[in-house]
Amino acid sequence: MERLETLAPGGLSVVLEEGLSGPPLRFDVEGIRAAFEGPDEPVTRAFASEVGQALLAMARDPRPAVH
């Protein structure tokens, strides 16, 4: 299996590693719970594209994310 750093270099690999080890350090547990309390809403194609572009930018950035 390829290493995560190869599949998602830079900041994205750091964020993914953090996610695999538990709740993200960037958010407190109560904030995460609050985000999931409301009903799901449809995601627009434009918003999904923005998220995709942000992930691609993180993957291209060779610098690790700041903790």
N, C-alpha and C positions, 0 to 999 in steps of 0.2 A: 504494500500500500504506500502511495506517495505521502511524503511528509506534508503537514498542513502548511508549512512555510513555503513549500513549492507550489501548492495549489492556490494559496491566498497569501502572497508575500506582503511584507510591510505591516501597516497598521491593522489590516483586516485579519491577519493570522492571530494577532494579539487579542483582538476583540473576540474572535471565535474560540480561542483557548480559554479565555475568561468565562465565556458562556458554557463551555463544557464542564467547568469546575464548579458551577453553582450560579447563584444570582449575580448579575453584572455588578461590578463595583461602582459603575457610574450612576446607579440608581439605588435608592433605599428600598427595602422590601415593601414598605407601605405605599410608596409611589408606584411600584409594579402592580400591587393589588388594586389600587385606585384606577390604574389604566385599564384593567380588565373587568371592572365592575359594570360598566355600561354595555349596552347591546353592541354587537358587531355592526359595522357600517360598511357598505360597499366601498371599494377602493377604485378611484378613477384611473384610467389608463395613464393620464398625465402624472399623477402622484406615484404610481408604480414605476414609471420611467424615471422620475426624480430619485426614487430610492435605488433603483438599479444603477443610475449614474453615480450616486454617492458610493455604493459598494464597489463599483469599478475604479473609482478614484482612490479609494482606500487600498484596493488590491494593487494598484500601480505604484503607490507611494512606498518607497523602500524604507522609510523611517518607521520604527514601531510607534504605536499609539501611546500617548501620554497617559499614565495611570492616575 
